[in-house]
Each structure stands twice: as structure tokens, then as C-alpha cells.
Amino acid sequence: MKKILMLAFLAIAILLYPVIVQSKDHSEINELFGDEEEIEVIVALKDDYNALGKYELSKYKDDFEMKKMMIIRQQERVLSNLDYEDMAIKKNNEKASNLISNNDEIDFKLNSKFTIVNGFSGEVTKKGLQKLINDENVKKIYPNREMKIFLSDSVNIANASRTWGLIYNGANLTGRGESVCIIDTGIDYTHPDLGGCSSTGNINDGSCAKVIGGYDFVNNDHNPIDDHGRGTHVAGIVASTNKTYRGIAPDANIVAIKALDASGGGSDDKIISGIEWCVNNASLFNISAISMSLGLISYK
């Protein structure tokens, strides 16, 4: 678990390297927005365990669970200072006290609350951005960049066939018993070399023996079927069972995370949500590695 957490935090750090706002005056903010009324951002918050209080601190023996609750409290603390709209609740047509009826008063449209990364994402107005800049609990504000993959030949693929005959702990090194979480355009789990499973509305229902779980962050459902092709290509490199074109770990299971759409486009917050899903479900699906193929992602 510690290994996959370190991998996840490293990947998120790479994604969020360019910071757009630490402290800006009004002229700089106007320049940042240009002709737009709102811009998409990821808001990183400061870790502050005092937000939990002594009683809550005493409840947690697991540092990971304590951190997740601290993140929830910090998110609540910062969002309480904003007039914000929760887009997930709005899409579900649910009523909530935090929804603002007058769009002119909204500072922030909340898209995602992260669970292992201390922060959240959404669309912010100029007024809302100034409030966030002035909030002592806000660490940094990053652009939620749009990205697009591009197809390319795989370079320097490891000659894994040399390891398949090796024995470790009584088993060949073919990935058996391990799962790889692939964050991409989804996976065609009906492909004969990737399980040949029947189409399902919930890939977590246990009906597929190869692609054993996952989530679709583009359509917000449990059916991460590939409508582009690249995610399936990557999954084949990882774990294809084809006799001629075997994957690097042909006996490994796959967890499919769809964070990029049919055109191959997406954004930082969906990638982060995908990483978090892999980490939070690592024990359930025995996930030991995350694949994002960042080398084939370009930012617009």
C-alpha cells in the first residue's frame, strides 16, 4: 500500500507542477481570466490536523484514515467561505443548502473533491479566486489543464519474455495474482485478448475474470468501456493473452479507469480522481501498479 501511495503522489506532483496563482493583484487576475468569466482550477490546501479537533484525532489509529478525514474538514473549511455550487448535486437534481440560486453570486462551481490529495477542483470567478488567494488554508492554485493523448509506437518495450520462465515464490513471473490499474480512455473488456467478457453496466460486478474492476470518470458510471482505442492498446501491452502478441504480464488482471473521452481529451482533475480511485481500491483489487502512459499525453 505504501508503494502504490508513493507512486500516486509522485504522479500527481508531476501533473500539478506548474502553479498559476500564489498571490496576485487585481491586474494580474484580470490578465489571467482574459475574456473569460470563469476559469478551471485545482485548489491545493494546507494540511492542518487541528481542523479535526482532539476528539476526532483520538478516534483514528490509522494515519491514512486520519489524513482523509483531515482533508474532508479542510475542504469544508475553505468551501464554507465561498458561495459555491456543487455540480454533482446539481446534475442529480438534488436540493442542498449550499446551492446558490442566483448565478451572479456564485464564486465557485465545485466539480471534484479529492480524497487523498488535499484539495478540490472546479470553475472559479474573479471574486472567488480573490477569496481563495486570501484564505490562509489555501496552499496553491493550479490550472486544471486540458490534455489530449496522441497515438505513437511503443518505444523500448521491455523484453519481458526473458522473465516468464523465471520462478519466484514458486510461481512464474507473468503477473499472476497481481492487478494493474490503467488510467486512459477505458478498456474494451469484450476483446478476446483481454477477457472476452460480455458488456456490463458495472465492471465491478465480478462478471469479468480479466478486467476485474474500474470506473468511468468521463460519464460518471461503472462501465469504463473504451470508445477511443488507446486504452485498450495500452492494456494489451500490459496484459494481452494473445499467443502471438502477449503482454508484458499476460497473467495479470486489469483495473480500467476511463479518464479520457472518445477524442482522447481530458483534464488534470479526472486523472487525479483516477489515481485516487486506484489507491483507495488497491486492497480490494490487489492493485500493485498504476499505468498512465504520461509520455503519450500532451497539454493543449
SULBEL-V400928 format. One record per helix or strand of 3 or more residues. SS is the DSSP state (alpha for helix, beta for strand). FROM is the first residue (numbers start at 1). LEN is the number of residues. Records with the same first field share a line. If there is no record, write none. Layout:
SS = FROM-LEN  FROM-LEN
This chain:
alpha = 2-14  26-8  49-3  53-7  63-17  87-5  103-3  126-9  160-3  192-3  203-3  230-10  268-13  282-4  294-3
beta = 19-3  38-8  84-3  108-6  119-7  138-6  146-4  179-7  211-6  253-6  265-3  287-5  297-3
